[in-house]
Amino acid sequence: MEDYGCYVGYPAVIGKNGVEYVHRLELTEEEKKLLDKSALMIAQKTKEGLL
């Protein structure tokens, strides 16, 4: 997802030209905070070469 600057598993429609549509989930504030925290960790670890 472009919001996070890294790959985060999220429901999407993939076609012959790549991602055609990302289905935005309606998350609670707590779920959004947890997703943000996970995405930040993934981005940091990817930059460090650990993922």
C-alpha distance matrix in Angstrom:
0.0 3.8 5.3 5.8 6.6 6.4 6.0 6.1 8.3 7.9 10.5 10.2 13.1 13.5 16.4 18.5 16.4 13.1 10.4 12.6 11.2 8.6 11.0 10.4 12.6 15.4 15.4 18.4 18.4 19.0 16.2 13.7 15.5 15.3 11.5 11.3 14.1 12.6 9.3 11.9 14.2 11.9 11.2 14.9 16.3 14.5 16.0 19.3 19.3 19.6 16.8
3.8 0.0 3.8 5.4 5.1 7.0 8.3 9.4 11.9 11.5 13.9 13.1 15.5 15.7 18.1 19.8 17.1 14.2 11.8 13.7 12.7 10.7 13.4 12.5 15.0 17.4 17.4 20.1 19.6 20.7 18.3 15.3 16.8 17.2 13.7 12.5 15.3 14.5 10.9 12.5 15.3 13.4 11.6 15.1 17.0 15.1 15.8 19.3 19.7 20.7 18.3
5.3 3.8 0.0 3.8 6.0 8.2 9.9 9.8 12.5 11.9 14.5 14.6 17.5 18.3 21.0 23.0 20.5 17.5 14.8 16.3 14.5 11.9 13.6 11.7 13.7 15.4 14.9 17.2 16.3 17.5 15.5 12.2 13.5 14.4 11.2 9.5 12.7 12.7 9.4 10.6 13.9 13.0 11.3 14.5 16.9 15.8 16.3 19.6 20.6 21.1 19.1
5.8 5.4 3.8 0.0 3.8 5.4 7.7 7.9 11.4 11.9 15.2 15.7 18.8 19.2 22.1 24.0 21.7 18.4 16.1 18.2 16.7 13.9 15.6 13.8 15.2 17.0 15.9 17.9 16.8 17.2 15.2 12.2 12.7 12.9 9.9 7.9 10.2 9.9 6.2 7.2 10.3 9.3 7.5 10.7 13.1 12.2 12.9 16.0 17.1 17.4 15.6
6.6 5.1 6.0 3.8 0.0 3.8 7.1 9.0 12.6 13.6 16.7 16.5 19.2 18.9 21.4 22.8 20.2 17.1 15.4 18.0 17.3 15.0 17.4 16.3 18.2 20.3 19.4 21.6 20.6 20.9 18.8 16.0 16.3 16.3 13.2 11.3 13.1 12.3 8.5 9.0 11.5 9.7 7.0 10.2 12.4 10.5 10.8 14.3 15.1 16.2 14.4
6.4 7.0 8.2 5.4 3.8 0.0 3.8 6.3 9.9 11.7 15.0 15.2 17.9 17.4 20.2 21.5 19.5 16.1 14.6 17.6 17.0 14.6 16.9 16.3 17.8 20.3 19.3 21.7 21.0 20.8 18.3 16.1 16.4 15.6 12.4 11.4 12.6 10.8 7.2 8.6 10.0 7.2 5.5 9.3 10.4 8.2 9.7 12.9 13.0 13.7 11.3
6.0 8.3 9.9 7.7 7.1 3.8 0.0 3.8 6.6 8.9 12.1 12.4 15.1 14.5 17.6 19.2 17.7 14.0 12.5 15.7 15.1 12.7 14.9 14.9 16.2 19.1 18.4 21.1 21.1 20.7 17.7 16.0 16.9 15.5 12.1 12.3 13.5 10.9 8.0 10.6 11.3 7.9 8.1 11.7 11.8 9.7 12.2 15.0 14.2 14.3 11.2
6.1 9.4 9.8 7.9 9.0 6.3 3.8 0.0 3.8 6.1 9.8 11.1 14.5 14.8 18.3 20.5 19.3 15.5 13.3 16.1 14.7 11.6 12.9 12.5 13.1 16.0 15.0 17.7 17.9 17.4 14.2 12.9 14.1 12.4 8.9 10.0 11.4 8.6 6.5 10.0 10.7 8.0 9.3 12.8 12.9 11.8 14.5 16.9 16.5 15.8 12.6
8.3 11.9 12.5 11.4 12.6 9.9 6.6 3.8 0.0 3.8 7.0 8.9 12.3 12.8 16.6 19.1 18.6 14.8 12.5 15.1 13.5 10.6 11.3 11.7 11.9 15.1 14.6 17.6 18.6 17.9 14.3 13.9 15.7 13.6 10.2 12.4 13.8 10.8 9.6 13.3 13.7 11.1 12.9 16.2 15.8 14.7 17.8 19.9 19.1 18.0 14.5
7.9 11.5 11.9 11.9 13.6 11.7 8.9 6.1 3.8 0.0 3.8 6.3 10.0 11.5 15.3 18.3 17.7 14.2 11.2 12.9 10.7 7.4 7.5 8.1 8.6 12.1 12.3 15.7 17.1 17.1 13.4 12.8 15.4 13.9 10.5 12.8 15.0 12.6 11.3 15.1 16.1 13.9 15.3 18.8 19.0 17.8 20.6 23.0 22.4 21.5 18.1
10.5 13.9 14.5 15.2 16.7 15.0 12.1 9.8 7.0 3.8 0.0 3.8 7.2 9.6 13.2 16.6 16.6 13.4 10.3 11.2 8.8 6.2 5.5 7.7 8.3 12.1 13.2 16.9 19.0 19.2 15.5 15.2 18.3 17.0 13.7 16.2 18.6 16.3 15.1 18.9 19.9 17.7 19.0 22.5 22.6 21.3 24.1 26.6 25.7 24.9 21.4
10.2 13.1 14.6 15.7 16.5 15.2 12.4 11.1 8.9 6.3 3.8 0.0 3.8 6.2 9.7 13.2 13.0 10.0 6.8 7.5 5.6 4.2 5.5 8.7 10.6 14.3 16.0 19.7 21.6 22.3 18.7 17.8 20.9 19.9 16.4 18.3 20.9 18.7 16.9 20.4 21.8 19.2 19.9 23.6 23.8 22.0 24.5 27.3 26.3 26.0 22.4
13.1 15.5 17.5 18.8 19.2 17.9 15.1 14.5 12.3 10.0 7.2 3.8 0.0 3.8 6.5 10.3 10.6 8.5 6.0 5.6 5.1 6.4 7.9 11.5 13.6 17.2 19.3 23.1 25.1 25.9 22.3 21.5 24.6 23.7 20.2 22.0 24.6 22.4 20.4 23.9 25.2 22.4 22.9 26.7 26.8 24.6 27.1 29.9 28.7 28.6 24.9
13.5 15.7 18.3 19.2 18.9 17.4 14.5 14.8 12.8 11.5 9.6 6.2 3.8 0.0 3.8 7.1 7.7 5.4 4.5 5.6 7.3 8.9 11.2 14.5 16.8 20.5 22.2 25.9 27.7 28.3 24.7 23.7 26.5 25.4 21.8 23.3 25.7 23.2 21.0 24.3 25.3 22.2 22.5 26.2 26.1 23.5 25.9 28.8 27.1 27.3 23.7
16.4 18.1 21.0 22.1 21.4 20.2 17.6 18.3 16.6 15.3 13.2 9.7 6.5 3.8 0.0 3.8 5.4 5.2 6.2 6.1 9.1 11.7 14.1 17.5 20.0 23.6 25.6 29.3 31.1 31.9 28.3 27.2 30.0 29.1 25.4 26.8 29.2 26.8 24.4 27.5 28.7 25.4 25.5 29.2 29.0 26.2 28.4 31.3 29.6 30.1 26.5
18.5 19.8 23.0 24.0 22.8 21.5 19.2 20.5 19.1 18.3 16.6 13.2 10.3 7.1 3.8 0.0 3.8 5.7 8.5 8.8 12.3 14.9 17.6 20.9 23.6 27.1 29.0 32.8 34.3 35.1 31.5 30.3 32.9 31.9 28.2 29.3 31.6 29.1 26.5 29.4 30.5 27.0 26.8 30.4 30.1 27.0 29.0 31.9 29.9 30.8 27.3
16.4 17.1 20.5 21.7 20.2 19.5 17.7 19.3 18.6 17.7 16.6 13.0 10.6 7.7 5.4 3.8 0.0 3.8 6.8 7.3 11.0 13.7 16.9 19.8 22.8 26.2 28.1 31.7 33.0 33.9 30.5 28.9 31.4 30.7 26.9 27.6 30.1 27.8 24.9 27.6 28.9 25.6 24.9 28.5 28.6 25.4 27.0 30.2 28.5 29.6 26.3
13.1 14.2 17.5 18.4 17.1 16.1 14.0 15.5 14.8 14.2 13.4 10.0 8.5 5.4 5.2 5.7 3.8 0.0 3.8 6.2 9.2 11.1 14.4 17.1 19.9 23.5 25.0 28.6 29.8 30.5 27.1 25.5 27.9 27.1 23.3 24.1 26.5 24.1 21.3 24.0 25.3 21.9 21.5 25.1 25.1 22.1 23.9 27.0 25.4 26.3 22.9
10.4 11.8 14.8 16.1 15.4 14.6 12.5 13.3 12.5 11.2 10.3 6.8 6.0 4.5 6.2 8.5 6.8 3.8 0.0 3.8 5.8 7.3 10.7 13.3 16.2 19.8 21.4 25.0 26.2 27.2 23.8 22.1 24.8 24.1 20.3 21.2 23.8 21.7 19.0 21.9 23.4 20.4 20.0 23.8 24.2 21.5 23.4 26.6 25.3 26.0 22.6
12.6 13.7 16.3 18.2 18.0 17.6 15.7 16.1 15.1 12.9 11.2 7.5 5.6 5.6 6.1 8.8 7.3 6.2 3.8 0.0 3.8 7.0 10.0 12.9 16.1 19.3 21.5 25.2 26.7 28.0 24.7 23.1 26.1 25.8 22.1 23.0 26.0 24.1 21.5 24.4 26.3 23.5 23.1 26.9 27.5 24.9 26.7 30.0 29.0 29.6 26.2
11.2 12.7 14.5 16.7 17.3 17.0 15.1 14.7 13.5 10.7 8.8 5.6 5.1 7.3 9.1 12.3 11.0 9.2 5.8 3.8 0.0 3.8 6.4 9.2 12.4 15.6 18.0 21.7 23.3 24.8 21.5 19.9 23.1 23.0 19.4 20.5 23.7 22.1 19.7 22.8 24.8 22.3 22.2 26.0 26.8 24.7 26.6 29.8 29.1 29.3 26.0
8.6 10.7 11.9 13.9 15.0 14.6 12.7 11.6 10.6 7.4 6.2 4.2 6.4 8.9 11.7 14.9 13.7 11.1 7.3 7.0 3.8 0.0 3.8 6.1 9.2 12.6 14.5 18.2 19.8 21.0 17.8 16.2 19.4 19.2 15.7 16.9 20.1 18.5 16.3 19.5 21.5 19.3 19.4 23.2 24.1 22.3 24.3 27.4 26.9 26.9 23.6
11.0 13.4 13.6 15.6 17.4 16.9 14.9 12.9 11.3 7.5 5.5 5.5 7.9 11.2 14.1 17.6 16.9 14.4 10.7 10.0 6.4 3.8 0.0 3.8 6.2 9.5 12.0 15.7 17.8 19.2 15.9 14.9 18.4 18.2 15.1 16.9 20.0 18.7 17.1 20.4 22.4 20.6 21.2 24.8 25.6 24.3 26.5 29.4 29.0 28.6 25.3
10.4 12.5 11.7 13.8 16.3 16.3 14.9 12.5 11.7 8.1 7.7 8.7 11.5 14.5 17.5 20.9 19.8 17.1 13.3 12.9 9.2 6.1 3.8 0.0 3.8 6.6 8.9 12.5 14.3 16.0 13.0 11.6 15.2 15.6 12.6 14.2 17.5 16.8 15.4 18.4 20.7 19.5 20.0 23.4 24.6 23.7 25.7 28.5 28.6 28.1 25.1
12.6 15.0 13.7 15.2 18.2 17.8 16.2 13.1 11.9 8.6 8.3 10.6 13.6 16.8 20.0 23.6 22.8 19.9 16.2 16.1 12.4 9.2 6.2 3.8 0.0 3.8 5.8 9.6 12.0 13.4 10.3 9.8 13.6 13.7 11.3 13.6 16.6 15.9 15.3 18.5 20.4 19.6 20.7 23.8 24.8 24.4 26.7 29.1 29.3 28.3 25.4
15.4 17.4 15.4 17.0 20.3 20.3 19.1 16.0 15.1 12.1 12.1 14.3 17.2 20.5 23.6 27.1 26.2 23.5 19.8 19.3 15.6 12.6 9.5 6.6 3.8 0.0 3.8 6.8 9.6 11.6 9.3 9.1 12.8 13.6 12.1 14.1 17.1 17.1 17.0 19.7 21.8 21.6 22.6 25.4 26.8 26.8 28.8 31.1 31.7 30.5 27.9
15.4 17.4 14.9 15.9 19.4 19.3 18.4 15.0 14.6 12.3 13.2 16.0 19.3 22.2 25.6 29.0 28.1 25.0 21.4 21.5 18.0 14.5 12.0 8.9 5.8 3.8 0.0 3.8 6.5 7.8 5.6 5.8 9.4 10.1 9.3 11.4 14.0 14.4 14.8 17.3 19.2 19.4 20.7 23.2 24.5 25.0 27.0 29.0 29.8 28.4 26.0
18.4 20.1 17.2 17.9 21.6 21.7 21.1 17.7 17.6 15.7 16.9 19.7 23.1 25.9 29.3 32.8 31.7 28.6 25.0 25.2 21.7 18.2 15.7 12.5 9.6 6.8 3.8 0.0 3.8 5.4 5.1 6.1 8.6 9.9 10.5 12.2 14.2 15.3 16.3 18.2 20.0 21.0 22.3 24.3 25.8 26.7 28.5 30.3 31.4 29.8 27.8
18.4 19.6 16.3 16.8 20.6 21.0 21.1 17.9 18.6 17.1 19.0 21.6 25.1 27.7 31.1 34.3 33.0 29.8 26.2 26.7 23.3 19.8 17.8 14.3 12.0 9.6 6.5 3.8 0.0 3.8 5.5 5.1 6.2 8.7 9.9 10.5 12.3 14.3 15.3 16.4 18.5 20.0 21.0 22.5 24.4 25.6 27.0 28.7 30.2 28.8 27.1
19.0 20.7 17.5 17.2 20.9 20.8 20.7 17.4 17.9 17.1 19.2 22.3 25.9 28.3 31.9 35.1 33.9 30.5 27.2 28.0 24.8 21.0 19.2 16.0 13.4 11.6 7.8 5.4 3.8 0.0 3.8 5.4 5.1 6.3 8.7 9.9 10.6 12.4 14.3 15.4 16.8 18.5 20.1 21.3 22.8 24.4 26.1 27.3 28.7 26.9 25.4
16.2 18.3 15.5 15.2 18.8 18.3 17.7 14.2 14.3 13.4 15.5 18.7 22.3 24.7 28.3 31.5 30.5 27.1 23.8 24.7 21.5 17.8 15.9 13.0 10.3 9.3 5.6 5.1 5.5 3.8 0.0 3.8 5.4 5.1 6.1 8.6 9.8 10.6 12.2 14.2 15.4 16.5 18.2 20.0 21.1 22.4 24.4 25.8 26.8 25.0 23.1
13.7 15.3 12.2 12.2 16.0 16.1 16.0 12.9 13.9 12.8 15.2 17.8 21.5 23.7 27.2 30.3 28.9 25.5 22.1 23.1 19.9 16.2 14.9 11.6 9.8 9.1 5.8 6.1 5.1 5.4 3.8 0.0 3.8 5.4 5.1 6.1 8.5 9.9 10.4 12.1 14.2 15.2 16.3 18.2 19.9 20.9 22.5 24.3 25.6 24.2 22.4
15.5 16.8 13.5 12.7 16.3 16.4 16.9 14.1 15.7 15.4 18.3 20.9 24.6 26.5 30.0 32.9 31.4 27.9 24.8 26.1 23.1 19.4 18.4 15.2 13.6 12.8 9.4 8.6 6.2 5.1 5.4 3.8 0.0 3.8 5.5 5.1 6.1 8.7 9.9 10.6 12.4 14.3 15.4 16.5 18.4 19.9 21.3 22.7 24.3 22.9 21.6
15.3 17.2 14.4 12.9 16.3 15.6 15.5 12.4 13.6 13.9 17.0 19.9 23.7 25.4 29.1 31.9 30.7 27.1 24.1 25.8 23.0 19.2 18.2 15.6 13.7 13.6 10.1 9.9 8.7 6.3 5.1 5.4 3.8 0.0 3.8 5.4 5.0 6.2 8.6 9.9 10.7 12.4 14.3 15.5 16.6 18.3 20.2 21.2 22.5 20.6 19.1
11.5 13.7 11.2 9.9 13.2 12.4 12.1 8.9 10.2 10.5 13.7 16.4 20.2 21.8 25.4 28.2 26.9 23.3 20.3 22.1 19.4 15.7 15.1 12.6 11.3 12.1 9.3 10.5 9.9 8.7 6.1 5.1 5.5 3.8 0.0 3.8 5.4 5.1 6.1 8.5 9.9 10.5 12.2 14.2 15.4 16.3 18.4 20.0 20.9 19.4 17.4
11.3 12.5 9.5 7.9 11.3 11.4 12.3 10.0 12.4 12.8 16.2 18.3 22.0 23.3 26.8 29.3 27.6 24.1 21.2 23.0 20.5 16.9 16.9 14.2 13.6 14.1 11.4 12.2 10.5 9.9 8.6 6.1 5.1 5.4 3.8 0.0 3.8 5.5 5.2 6.1 8.6 9.9 10.5 12.2 14.2 15.3 16.6 18.4 19.9 18.9 17.4
14.1 15.3 12.7 10.2 13.1 12.6 13.5 11.4 13.8 15.0 18.6 20.9 24.6 25.7 29.2 31.6 30.1 26.5 23.8 26.0 23.7 20.1 20.0 17.5 16.6 17.1 14.0 14.2 12.3 10.6 9.8 8.5 6.1 5.0 5.4 3.8 0.0 3.8 5.5 5.2 6.3 8.8 10.0 10.7 12.3 14.3 15.6 16.7 18.4 16.9 15.9
12.6 14.5 12.7 9.9 12.3 10.8 10.9 8.6 10.8 12.6 16.3 18.7 22.4 23.2 26.8 29.1 27.8 24.1 21.7 24.1 22.1 18.5 18.7 16.8 15.9 17.1 14.4 15.3 14.3 12.4 10.6 9.9 8.7 6.2 5.1 5.5 3.8 0.0 3.8 5.4 5.1 6.2 8.7 10.0 10.6 12.2 14.3 15.4 16.4 14.6 13.0
9.3 10.9 9.4 6.2 8.5 7.2 8.0 6.5 9.6 11.3 15.1 16.9 20.4 21.0 24.4 26.5 24.9 21.3 19.0 21.5 19.7 16.3 17.1 15.4 15.3 17.0 14.8 16.3 15.3 14.3 12.2 10.4 9.9 8.6 6.1 5.2 5.5 3.8 0.0 3.8 5.4 5.0 6.1 8.6 9.9 10.4 12.3 14.2 15.2 14.2 12.4
11.9 12.5 10.6 7.2 9.0 8.6 10.6 10.0 13.3 15.1 18.9 20.4 23.9 24.3 27.5 29.4 27.6 24.0 21.9 24.4 22.8 19.5 20.4 18.4 18.5 19.7 17.3 18.2 16.4 15.4 14.2 12.1 10.6 9.9 8.5 6.1 5.2 5.4 3.8 0.0 3.8 5.5 5.2 6.1 8.6 9.9 10.7 12.4 14.2 13.5 12.7
14.2 15.3 13.9 10.3 11.5 10.0 11.3 10.7 13.7 16.1 19.9 21.8 25.2 25.3 28.7 30.5 28.9 25.3 23.4 26.3 24.8 21.5 22.4 20.7 20.4 21.8 19.2 20.0 18.5 16.8 15.4 14.2 12.4 10.7 9.9 8.6 6.3 5.1 5.4 3.8 0.0 3.8 5.5 5.2 6.0 8.4 10.0 10.5 12.1 10.6 10.1
11.9 13.4 13.0 9.3 9.7 7.2 7.9 8.0 11.1 13.9 17.7 19.2 22.4 22.2 25.4 27.0 25.6 21.9 20.4 23.5 22.3 19.3 20.6 19.5 19.6 21.6 19.4 21.0 20.0 18.5 16.5 15.2 14.3 12.4 10.5 9.9 8.8 6.2 5.0 5.5 3.8 0.0 3.8 5.5 5.3 6.0 8.6 9.9 10.4 9.2 7.5
11.2 11.6 11.3 7.5 7.0 5.5 8.1 9.3 12.9 15.3 19.0 19.9 22.9 22.5 25.5 26.8 24.9 21.5 20.0 23.1 22.2 19.4 21.2 20.0 20.7 22.6 20.7 22.3 21.0 20.1 18.2 16.3 15.4 14.3 12.2 10.5 10.0 8.7 6.1 5.2 5.5 3.8 0.0 3.8 5.6 5.2 6.3 8.7 9.9 10.1 9.0
14.9 15.1 14.5 10.7 10.2 9.3 11.7 12.8 16.2 18.8 22.5 23.6 26.7 26.2 29.2 30.4 28.5 25.1 23.8 26.9 26.0 23.2 24.8 23.4 23.8 25.4 23.2 24.3 22.5 21.3 20.0 18.2 16.5 15.5 14.2 12.2 10.7 10.0 8.6 6.1 5.2 5.5 3.8 0.0 3.8 5.4 5.2 6.3 8.7 8.7 9.2
16.3 17.0 16.9 13.1 12.4 10.4 11.8 12.9 15.8 19.0 22.6 23.8 26.8 26.1 29.0 30.1 28.6 25.1 24.2 27.5 26.8 24.1 25.6 24.6 24.8 26.8 24.5 25.8 24.4 22.8 21.1 19.9 18.4 16.6 15.4 14.2 12.3 10.6 9.9 8.6 6.0 5.3 5.6 3.8 0.0 3.8 5.4 5.0 6.1 5.1 5.7
14.5 15.1 15.8 12.2 10.5 8.2 9.7 11.8 14.7 17.8 21.3 22.0 24.6 23.5 26.2 27.0 25.4 22.1 21.5 24.9 24.7 22.3 24.3 23.7 24.4 26.8 25.0 26.7 25.6 24.4 22.4 20.9 19.9 18.3 16.3 15.3 14.3 12.2 10.4 9.9 8.4 6.0 5.2 5.4 3.8 0.0 3.8 5.4 5.0 5.8 5.0
16.0 15.8 16.3 12.9 10.8 9.7 12.2 14.5 17.8 20.6 24.1 24.5 27.1 25.9 28.4 29.0 27.0 23.9 23.4 26.7 26.6 24.3 26.5 25.7 26.7 28.8 27.0 28.5 27.0 26.1 24.4 22.5 21.3 20.2 18.4 16.6 15.6 14.3 12.3 10.7 10.0 8.6 6.3 5.2 5.4 3.8 0.0 3.8 5.4 7.6 8.3
19.3 19.3 19.6 16.0 14.3 12.9 15.0 16.9 19.9 23.0 26.6 27.3 29.9 28.8 31.3 31.9 30.2 27.0 26.6 30.0 29.8 27.4 29.4 28.5 29.1 31.1 29.0 30.3 28.7 27.3 25.8 24.3 22.7 21.2 20.0 18.4 16.7 15.4 14.2 12.4 10.5 9.9 8.7 6.3 5.0 5.4 3.8 0.0 3.8 5.5 7.9
19.3 19.7 20.6 17.1 15.1 13.0 14.2 16.5 19.1 22.4 25.7 26.3 28.7 27.1 29.6 29.9 28.5 25.4 25.3 29.0 29.1 26.9 29.0 28.6 29.3 31.7 29.8 31.4 30.2 28.7 26.8 25.6 24.3 22.5 20.9 19.9 18.4 16.4 15.2 14.2 12.1 10.4 9.9 8.7 6.1 5.0 5.4 3.8 0.0 3.8 5.7
19.6 20.7 21.1 17.4 16.2 13.7 14.3 15.8 18.0 21.5 24.9 26.0 28.6 27.3 30.1 30.8 29.6 26.3 26.0 29.6 29.3 26.9 28.6 28.1 28.3 30.5 28.4 29.8 28.8 26.9 25.0 24.2 22.9 20.6 19.4 18.9 16.9 14.6 14.2 13.5 10.6 9.2 10.1 8.7 5.1 5.8 7.6 5.5 3.8 0.0 3.8
16.8 18.3 19.1 15.6 14.4 11.3 11.2 12.6 14.5 18.1 21.4 22.4 24.9 23.7 26.5 27.3 26.3 22.9 22.6 26.2 26.0 23.6 25.3 25.1 25.4 27.9 26.0 27.8 27.1 25.4 23.1 22.4 21.6 19.1 17.4 17.4 15.9 13.0 12.4 12.7 10.1 7.5 9.0 9.2 5.7 5.0 8.3 7.9 5.7 3.8 0.0
